[in-house]
Amino acid sequence: QKEVEQNSGPLSVPEGAIASLNCTYSDRGSQSFFWYRQYSGKSPELIMFIYSNGDKEDGRFTAQLNKASQYVSLLIRDSQPSDSATYLCAVIRGGYQKVTFGIGTKLQVIP
Amino acid sequence: GAGVSQSPRYKVAKRGQDVALRCDPISGHVSLFWYQQALGQGPEFLTYFQNEAQLDKSGLPSDRFFAERPEGSVSTLKIQRTQQEDSAVYLCASSQDRYSGANVLTFGAGSRLTVL
C-alpha cells in the first residue's frame, strides 16, 4: 500500500463548478498535510497546508482533513481554466522531516 | 537568493557517464530536499539535509546516487554510471523550518536528466 494515494484522473469539471480532489494516507502517525499544484513542465507550488481536523479555507480553496478516516481533500470553488493542473497531496509523518507525495490528480477545467 | 536555483536545467548523458546536479537553496533555509520525478508520477523522496547534516537518505535508489551539502547551503546530487532508468526530473526544495511537521517546501525549477 502506498503511503499517499490519489486518483491520477483526469478529473474534468466545467468552468464555474466545484472541483473535489481526494487523497488518503496509510500512516495514522501522519501529522501535517499539504496540497501542491503543478502545472505541466513546472515545479510544484504550495496551495495550502492543514494540521487539524476540519476545514481550512483560503479564497476559492478549502482543505478538509479527517484523521479518523485518514482522508484529506481539496475543494476548488468557481473553477477556472487556469486551475487546470496536477494537484499533489503530500504528508509528513510525526517525528520525521520527510515529505511524501502522492501521484497527483490531473484536473481539467473545461471553458 | 530569491528562489531555489538548480543547474543545469537540462542534461543529456550517455549511459555509464557520471552527472552532477546543483541546488542553491533560498538563503537561510535550513532544510533541503532532493526528489526524483518520473513522467506522470509524483515526486519521489531521495534525501534530506538539515544544514550540512544528511539526516535521511532512505530514498536514494542505489549506491550510485550520492548527495552532499558540505557548508549547509549549496547541495550537489551526483549520479554515477547513469542508467536509462535514471532519466527523470530531479527537484530540489528548501524549507525555512527545521521542526518536524513544518516543512513547507519551495521547489526549484528542476534538472531534467535524459540518459541515452
Chai-1 contact restraints between the chains, C-beta under 6 A:
chainA,res_idxA,chainB,res_idxB,connection_type,confidence,min_distance_angstrom,max_distance_angstrom,comment,restraint_id
A,Q31,B,G101,contact,1.0,0.0,6.0,A-B,restraint_1
A,S32,B,G101,contact,1.0,0.0,6.0,A-B,restraint_2
A,S43,B,F107,contact,1.0,0.0,6.0,A-B,restraint_3
A,S43,B,A109,contact,1.0,0.0,6.0,A-B,restraint_4
A,S43,B,G110,contact,1.0,0.0,6.0,A-B,restraint_5
A,P44,B,F107,contact,1.0,0.0,6.0,A-B,restraint_6
A,L46,B,V104,contact,1.0,0.0,6.0,A-B,restraint_7
A,L88,B,G42,contact,1.0,0.0,6.0,A-B,restraint_8
A,I92,B,G101,contact,1.0,0.0,6.0,A-B,restraint_9
A,G95,B,S100,contact,1.0,0.0,6.0,A-B,restraint_10
A,Y96,B,S100,contact,1.0,0.0,6.0,A-B,restraint_11
A,Q97,B,Y48,contact,1.0,0.0,6.0,A-B,restraint_12
A,Q97,B,S100,contact,1.0,0.0,6.0,A-B,restraint_13
A,Q97,B,N103,contact,1.0,0.0,6.0,A-B,restraint_14
A,K98,B,F45,contact,1.0,0.0,6.0,A-B,restraint_15
A,K98,B,D56,contact,1.0,0.0,6.0,A-B,restraint_16
A,V99,B,N103,contact,1.0,0.0,6.0,A-B,restraint_17
A,F101,B,G42,contact,1.0,0.0,6.0,A-B,restraint_18
A,F101,B,P43,contact,1.0,0.0,6.0,A-B,restraint_19
A,G102,B,G42,contact,1.0,0.0,6.0,A-B,restraint_20
A,I103,B,Q41,contact,1.0,0.0,6.0,A-B,restraint_21
A,I103,B,G42,contact,1.0,0.0,6.0,A-B,restraint_22
A,G104,B,G42,contact,1.0,0.0,6.0,A-B,restraint_23
